[in-house]
Amino acid sequence: MLRKWKQQSPYHLMLIPSLVLVFIFSYIPFYGLIIAFQKYNPGLGFNSPWVGWDNFAHIFNQPNFIRTIWNTLYMSAFKIVGGIVVPVIFALLLNEVLHSGVKRTFQTLVYIPNFLSWVIMAGIMLDILSANGIVNTFLGVFGIQPISFLGTPSLFPWTMIVSDIWKGFGFGTVVYLAALTSIDPGLYEAAVIDGAKRWKQTIYITLPLLMPTIVLMTVLSLGNVLNAGFDQIYNLYSPVVYQTGDIIDTYVYRLGIQQAQYSIGTAVGLFKSIISSILVAVSYILAYRVAGYRIF
């Protein structure tokens, strides 16, 4: 073990700066969580009156908070499902393209949005979905009146789901294309000899061998169930769609920052963090047991 430690010591030394930054910015702020159990007054600081669990009782008695949890779970679930199904389908289709130049071009085009921040994407979305945007102009060809995708409560969640899938499915496509390259070509050759067409090959060879990667990506996504995308929704929503578009993160931001209800905002954030930590732990346990994936 001493010899192994000597061999790995340079790598441990390289980790020290990162560990210091994590400790400063992630662990020291833990002390501020006591605000969730106080009636926080900025003038008194951490000496504010202690109220125990009253802040948590207050948030769970708020109809808006329950609705916010539902909105978060609703959008997260569809984002996770779409973030798995769409990349798999696109990867299978792209894998059938024989011309390498065309294949790389499409792969690059769908991967570009993944590098753009939601601030930039929000500007693009506002232009595309405006009354004179590409989408409404296209719908106008069929005699359909302009639709306010970002101002209609019933349409806003689906707009967020579709735009999130559009932005992120390029990364998933790369992952599944990499998994497809590991499939033995001899299996397809044997299937052709047996008379199997491309559809049968996909059903009985490609998808079963791709399933471990699909399961792994799905399980790892479970840890993000309560993260419905603060950057996306904050840059695109408005008070008109709070009822269906408000998620836990935006709710905490409005309470804690805009309305200066620091104790309530901290309590909501702490609740979300605890649940998210449990989901992350469960997801990694499932990833190890189902797909054989482990970090340590």
Disulfide bonds with the S-S distance in Angstrom:
none
